[in-house]
C-alpha cells in the first residue's frame, strides 16, 4: 500500500475525529429534525427532481429520502471528485480504506469517488440521497452535488 505523507495522514485523522464528534452531537437531534420536516412535507412534495425547488439550490424532503441510484453516484462523482477523501471520511470510511482507493485508482479522483460511493451504497441498509448530500455538505461540495442530482 502506498504510504501517504504524514501531513495528509494527520489531516485525515483530524477529519475522522471531527466526524466522530459531529456524529455524537448530531445523532441526538437528527430524529426530531427529520420528524419535523417529514410532517411539513407529508403529502405536499413530489419526487420529481426537475421540479423540486424554484431556486434550484435544494432538494425536497421526499427527494432526500429517495434511495441512491447508480446515476446519482456517477453524477456526484463527476462534480465532487476533488473532495473524494473528505466525502469518504464523512460516510464513515477509515483512513486505511480511503488510502486503498487511492492505490486502486492512482490516476483518477473521479474513479476513486465512484468506487467509494458504490461500496458505501452496498454497505448501507438504505442509502439515501439525503445521506449522500449530508456528506457532500460536510466536504463543502453541497451546491455542486445538488445541481448534479437535480439534472436527472
VENDA-V703030 format. One record per pair of residues at least 24 apart in sequence whose C-alpha atoms are under 7 Angstrom apart, sorted by sequence separation. I is the first residue (numbers start at 1). J is the second residue. If there is no record, write none. Layout:
BEGIN
i = {I,I}
j = {J,J}
END
This chain:
BEGIN
i = {37,84,82,81,84,88,81,84,78,81,77,77,77,74,73,73,91,73,90,87,87,87,86,83,67,68,67,68,67,68,80,66,67,65,66,64,65,64,65,79,80,63,64,79,76,19,76,16,75,15,75,72,12,57,58,57,50,2,49,50,1,49}
j = {61,109,109,109,112,116,110,113,110,113,110,113,114,114,114,117,135,118,135,135,136,139,139,139,126,127,127,128,128,129,141,128,129,128,129,128,129,129,130,144,145,129,130,145,145,90,148,89,148,89,149,149,95,143,146,146,150,103,150,151,103,152}
END
